[in-house]
Amino acid sequence: MSRIGKAPIAIPAGVTVTVDEKNNIVTVKGKYGELSQKVHPDIKVEVEGAEIHVSRPSDEREHRAQHGLYRALIHNMVEGVHQRYRKEMELVGVGYRATATGQVLELALGYSHAIYFRLPPEVTVEAKTERNKNPLIILESQDKQLLGQVCAKIRSFRKPEPYKGKGIKFVGEEIRRKSGKKAGAK
């Protein structure tokens, strides 16, 4: 049996979970919003007291995979509406800047033009710039999948390069550095 799938999901105070068994849709409401997820018809989701239990009909390979998947997705929804997910990204490079105006993030990343990135309404953004520190982009959302997708898109504008480490990276991320031409030449 799936270790992830069989673990019950605790429902924190202030969060309500409803399961529409006819359409197989799980809806989670909390202080940070509402999320819903369509579940495969074979996977059974039950709310018992302050816990959610996810079960599968058989030990077929497909059922085992979906059992853990949907349990993880529902757990992420419960965590997201209870306390939002937060990602911090750092701009490493001379002249790299970020400014946030509403749902538009403006990035200056060493190109001949500025990059304007419109964020989905579920994601909030804050840009911090302190003297003698790299600029920070702080993103928050209740939807973990959407937040990861937005972070990946922002990172794709200027991925960290291995020689000088310039680019957009997550705070705390280690970039594997390469030695340049100096190390190879004798």
N, C-alpha and C positions, 0 to 999 in steps of 0.2 A: 504494500500500500504506500502511496505517496506520503512522505513525511511532511511536506509542505501542505498538501491537500487535506490531510486529516486533522491538522491543527485548527482548533476553533478560533474564530475572530471575535475578540472582545469588543463590545459596543460601548464607547465612552458616554458619559452623561452629556446630554444636549444633542445627541445624534440619533436620528430615527432612520430605520431601514425598512423598506417595503419591498415585497417580492410580488410581481405580477406573474402568476403561474401560467396564465393563458398565453401571454406573449413572451415569457421567459426574460423579463426585464427586472433588474435589481436597481432600485433608486435609493440613494443615500442623501439625507439632508442634515446640514449642520450649520454652525454659526458663520461659516465662510462660503456657503452656497449649497448647490444641489448638483449631484452627478448621477448619471445612470449608465448602465452597461447591459447590453443584450448578452444573454448566456446561451450556450449551446443547449438544444432541447434535451439531450441525454443527461446533462449535469443537473443535479437537484440542489437547490439552495433553500435552507430552512432557517428561520429566525426563532430561537428558543430562549426566551428571557433576555439576558444581556449578551448573548452569543449568537454568532452565525455559524452554521455548519454546512459544509459543501460535501456532497457525496456523488459517487459515480455508480452506474449500473453493473459494470463488469471490469475485468482486468485487461481488456484489450489495450493495445498500445495507444490508440487514439484517445480512448477514455482516460487513460493514466496521464497523458500529456495535458489534456484539457482540464483535468481535475486540479492540478497544481496551478495552471495558468489562471483559471477563473477565481481560485481562492486568493491568489496574489493580487489580481486586479481589484477584487472587492475590498481586500485589506488596504490597498493603496487609496481607494476611494474614501474609506472610513477615516484613515489617517489624514487625508487631504482636507476634508470638510471640517475636521476637528481642529487641526493645527496645520497651517499651510506649509507647502514645500518651498524651500528657499535655495537658490543657487547663486554663488558669487563668481564672477568672471573678472579676470585681470588683464589689462592691456599692457603688454611689455614692448616697448619700443620708443625711440625718440620722436616726439611730436604726435604720438597716438593719443587721441582724445575721444571722449564719449559724452554726449549731452542728451538728456531725456526731456521731451516736451510732450506731455500727455501720453499717448500710445505710440509716439514716433521716437525711435532711437536714432540719433545722428552719430555716425562714426567717422573719424578721420584716421585712416590707417596707412598713410604713406602713399596712397594712390593720388592721381591728379584730380580726383573728384571726391566729394564726401558721399558716404553711403547712408541712405535713409531707409530704415527698416520699420515697417508698421507692425506692431504687436497685436495679437488677438486680444479681445476685451477681457478674457479670463486671466491674463497675465499682467501683473503690475511691475513697473520698472523704476529703478532709481539709479542715477549715475553720480558717483562720488569722485571728486578730484582733490587730493591733498598735496601740499607742497612736498617735494622730494619723495613722493610715493607714486606708484603706478596707478592710473585711473581704474576704478572699480565699476562694474555693472552688477547691480543686485536685482535679481528676478524672483518674483514670488507668484505662486498659483496653487490652487487646490487640486488641479489635475496634473499628476506626476508625468503622464505620457506627453501631454502638450508642452509642459515645461522643458522636458528633455529634448523635445523636437525643436523648440525655439532656441535653446542653448546650442544645439548642434548646428543650426542654421547660422547663428551669430558667429560661432567658432569657424565656420567654413569661409567667412569673408577673409580671414587671415590666420591660417593654422600656424601653430608654433613651429618654427624651423629648428633643426637640430644643431646648427653651428653657433648662432648667437642667442638663440632662445626667444627671438622676437615673434610676436603674434598675440592671439587671444587664447588664454588658457584659464582653467578653473583654479580658484584659490586653493593652494595646497597641493596642486598637481606637480609631479616631478617630470621634467622634460629630459629624456635621455639625450645627453650632449655628445657630439662627435668632435674629434680633433680635426683641425683644418689641414691645409697643405703643409704647415710647418712640421707636423709630427711625422709625415711620410718621407719628406726630403732629408737627405743626409749630405 
